[in-house]
Structure formats: C-alpha cells, structure tokens
Amino acid sequence: MGKEIKVVCGLIYDDEFHARTGGTRFYHLNGDIETNADGEQVYVCTKQNQQGKFEDITEPVSNLPIVVQRFIELYAQNAGSDRNVKYIGKHSSELV
C-alpha cells in the first residue's frame, strides 16, 4: 500500500485584515502536507522562481499564519494517486 497523501487546496479571504486596514489579502493554498525527518508537519508547494523555473518550497506549518494553520487542520484532505480533492473557499473569520 502506498504512502497516504494529505492535500490542502483552497482560498482564504482575510476579512479580518480588511476590517482592520481596508486592504485586501488572500491566502491561496495548493500543496501537500507532509511530515519531515523531525516529525514536524510541513506544507510543500511548487512555485515559480524569478528565473521562471519551478521549485518545491517547504515551510513548517507552525510558521504559517494562524488562519492558514487552522485551515490546514480543518480541511487537509486525504488524496489518492489521482489527487482529486475538493477546492475550499473560506473567510478568515470562519477559522478562528
């Protein structure tokens, strides 16, 4: 049996940031949740660098904004090899 894949895929609109500053901020998530060698959960996604090449970026979940951590906690989905997961949209105020 293969390794279970946890995927997080969605968009968070930071309505609390908007209420405080009048600005607009979104968090777009489209990556995997994995466990590193230290047993810590990490968010892994692919981004395009300034040279136009794609590279994997790994960030400990604990370093992400609280609303993103909560989104991952609530909505990370198990995915099979087809990676067919539901895209989820939420307001930040729904995650606190």
C-alpha positions as protocol buffer text, in pm:
chain_id: "A"
residue {
  index: 1
  type: MET
  ca { x: 0 y: 0 z: 0 }
}
residue {
  index: 2
  type: GLY
  ca { x: 135 y: 344 z: -97 }
}
residue {
  index: 3
  type: LYS
  ca { x: 201 y: 644 z: 120 }
}
residue {
  index: 4
  type: GLU
  ca { x: -110 y: 838 z: 217 }
}
residue {
  index: 5
  type: ILE
  ca { x: -112 y: 1186 z: 66 }
}
residue {
  index: 6
  type: LYS
  ca { x: -265 y: 1480 z: 252 }
}
residue {
  index: 7
  type: VAL
  ca { x: -350 y: 1771 z: 26 }
}
residue {
  index: 8
  type: VAL
  ca { x: -471 y: 2120 z: 107 }
}
residue {
  index: 9
  type: CYS
  ca { x: -636 y: 2315 z: -171 }
}
residue {
  index: 10
  type: GLY
  ca { x: -828 y: 2637 z: -122 }
}
residue {
  index: 11
  type: LEU
  ca { x: -851 y: 3009 z: -84 }
}
residue {
  index: 12
  type: ILE
  ca { x: -884 y: 3215 z: 233 }
}
residue {
  index: 13
  type: TYR
  ca { x: -1008 y: 3572 z: 215 }
}
residue {
  index: 14
  type: ASP
  ca { x: -871 y: 3763 z: 516 }
}
residue {
  index: 15
  type: ASP
  ca { x: -1184 y: 3959 z: 607 }
}
residue {
  index: 16
  type: GLU
  ca { x: -1034 y: 4048 z: 946 }
}
residue {
  index: 17
  type: PHE
  ca { x: -738 y: 4217 z: 774 }
}
residue {
  index: 18
  type: HIS
  ca { x: -987 y: 4408 z: 558 }
}
residue {
  index: 19
  type: ALA
  ca { x: -1182 y: 4521 z: 866 }
}
residue {
  index: 20
  type: ARG
  ca { x: -862 y: 4646 z: 1034 }
}
residue {
  index: 21
  type: THR
  ca { x: -688 y: 4813 z: 740 }
}
residue {
  index: 22
  type: GLY
  ca { x: -932 y: 4839 z: 450 }
}
residue {
  index: 23
  type: GLY
  ca { x: -686 y: 4633 z: 245 }
}
residue {
  index: 24
  type: THR
  ca { x: -736 y: 4304 z: 67 }
}
residue {
  index: 25
  type: ARG
  ca { x: -540 y: 3987 z: 143 }
}
residue {
  index: 26
  type: PHE
  ca { x: -588 y: 3631 z: 21 }
}
residue {
  index: 27
  type: TYR
  ca { x: -405 y: 3311 z: 108 }
}
residue {
  index: 28
  type: HIS
  ca { x: -400 y: 3059 z: -177 }
}
residue {
  index: 29
  type: LEU
  ca { x: -315 y: 2703 z: -79 }
}
residue {
  index: 30
  type: ASN
  ca { x: -239 y: 2426 z: -323 }
}
residue {
  index: 31
  type: GLY
  ca { x: 11 y: 2181 z: -181 }
}
residue {
  index: 32
  type: ASP
  ca { x: 83 y: 1874 z: 26 }
}
residue {
  index: 33
  type: ILE
  ca { x: 108 y: 1831 z: 400 }
}
residue {
  index: 34
  type: GLU
  ca { x: 398 y: 1603 z: 485 }
}
residue {
  index: 35
  type: THR
  ca { x: 597 y: 1510 z: 793 }
}
residue {
  index: 36
  type: ASN
  ca { x: 968 y: 1593 z: 788 }
}
residue {
  index: 37
  type: ALA
  ca { x: 1252 y: 1393 z: 948 }
}
residue {
  index: 38
  type: ASP
  ca { x: 1198 y: 1578 z: 1279 }
}
residue {
  index: 39
  type: GLY
  ca { x: 832 y: 1471 z: 1292 }
}
residue {
  index: 40
  type: GLU
  ca { x: 711 y: 1824 z: 1215 }
}
residue {
  index: 41
  type: GLN
  ca { x: 428 y: 1890 z: 970 }
}
residue {
  index: 42
  type: VAL
  ca { x: 540 y: 2088 z: 665 }
}
residue {
  index: 43
  type: TYR
  ca { x: 348 y: 2249 z: 378 }
}
residue {
  index: 44
  type: VAL
  ca { x: 504 y: 2168 z: 39 }
}
residue {
  index: 45
  type: CYS
  ca { x: 406 y: 2352 z: -277 }
}
residue {
  index: 46
  type: THR
  ca { x: 558 y: 2431 z: -615 }
}
residue {
  index: 47
  type: LYS
  ca { x: 630 y: 2792 z: -704 }
}
residue {
  index: 48
  type: GLN
  ca { x: 790 y: 2964 z: -999 }
}
residue {
  index: 49
  type: ASN
  ca { x: 1112 y: 3148 z: -914 }
}
residue {
  index: 50
  type: GLN
  ca { x: 1238 y: 3473 z: -1069 }
}
residue {
  index: 51
  type: GLN
  ca { x: 1422 y: 3281 z: -1340 }
}
residue {
  index: 52
  type: GLY
  ca { x: 1096 y: 3116 z: -1448 }
}
residue {
  index: 53
  type: LYS
  ca { x: 1189 y: 2773 z: -1313 }
}
residue {
  index: 54
  type: PHE
  ca { x: 959 y: 2576 z: -1087 }
}
residue {
  index: 55
  type: GLU
  ca { x: 1084 y: 2465 z: -747 }
}
residue {
  index: 56
  type: ASP
  ca { x: 936 y: 2296 z: -442 }
}
residue {
  index: 57
  type: ILE
  ca { x: 904 y: 2521 z: -139 }
}
residue {
  index: 58
  type: THR
  ca { x: 879 y: 2364 z: 208 }
}
residue {
  index: 59
  type: GLU
  ca { x: 754 y: 2563 z: 505 }
}
residue {
  index: 60
  type: PRO
  ca { x: 682 y: 2429 z: 856 }
}
residue {
  index: 61
  type: VAL
  ca { x: 309 y: 2455 z: 921 }
}
residue {
  index: 62
  type: SER
  ca { x: 390 y: 2619 z: 1256 }
}
residue {
  index: 63
  type: ASN
  ca { x: 549 y: 2914 z: 1068 }
}
residue {
  index: 64
  type: LEU
  ca { x: 235 y: 2986 z: 864 }
}
residue {
  index: 65
  type: PRO
  ca { x: -25 y: 3245 z: 969 }
}
residue {
  index: 66
  type: ILE
  ca { x: -274 y: 3118 z: 1230 }
}
residue {
  index: 67
  type: VAL
  ca { x: -570 y: 3126 z: 987 }
}
residue {
  index: 68
  type: VAL
  ca { x: -371 y: 2911 z: 742 }
}
residue {
  index: 69
  type: GLN
  ca { x: -276 y: 2666 z: 1017 }
}
residue {
  index: 70
  type: ARG
  ca { x: -643 y: 2637 z: 1116 }
}
residue {
  index: 71
  type: PHE
  ca { x: -748 y: 2587 z: 752 }
}
residue {
  index: 72
  type: ILE
  ca { x: -495 y: 2305 z: 718 }
}
residue {
  index: 73
  type: GLU
  ca { x: -614 y: 2149 z: 1044 }
}
residue {
  index: 74
  type: LEU
  ca { x: -978 y: 2154 z: 931 }
}
residue {
  index: 75
  type: TYR
  ca { x: -959 y: 2097 z: 557 }
}
residue {
  index: 76
  type: ALA
  ca { x: -647 y: 1896 z: 464 }
}
residue {
  index: 77
  type: GLN
  ca { x: -783 y: 1605 z: 262 }
}
residue {
  index: 78
  type: ASN
  ca { x: -658 y: 1255 z: 201 }
}
residue {
  index: 79
  type: ALA
  ca { x: -599 y: 1211 z: -169 }
}
residue {
  index: 80
  type: GLY
  ca { x: -538 y: 908 z: -382 }
}
residue {
  index: 81
  type: SER
  ca { x: -296 y: 890 z: -670 }
}
residue {
  index: 82
  type: ASP
  ca { x: -536 y: 1095 z: -885 }
}
residue {
  index: 83
  type: ARG
  ca { x: -513 y: 1388 z: -636 }
}
residue {
  index: 84
  type: ASN
  ca { x: -882 y: 1458 z: -693 }
}
residue {
  index: 85
  type: VAL
  ca { x: -966 y: 1687 z: -399 }
}
residue {
  index: 86
  type: LYS
  ca { x: -1228 y: 1949 z: -330 }
}
residue {
  index: 87
  type: TYR
  ca { x: -1129 y: 2317 z: -359 }
}
residue {
  index: 88
  type: ILE
  ca { x: -1247 y: 2503 z: -49 }
}
residue {
  index: 89
  type: GLY
  ca { x: -1303 y: 2876 z: -1 }
}
residue {
  index: 90
  type: LYS
  ca { x: -1336 y: 3033 z: 344 }
}
residue {
  index: 91
  type: HIS
  ca { x: -1330 y: 3373 z: 516 }
}
residue {
  index: 92
  type: SER
  ca { x: -1063 y: 3407 z: 786 }
}
residue {
  index: 93
  type: SER
  ca { x: -1330 y: 3491 z: 1046 }
}
residue {
  index: 94
  type: GLU
  ca { x: -1472 y: 3139 z: 995 }
}
residue {
  index: 95
  type: LEU
  ca { x: -1139 y: 2987 z: 1102 }
}
residue {
  index: 96
  type: VAL
  ca { x: -1082 y: 3145 z: 1442 }
}
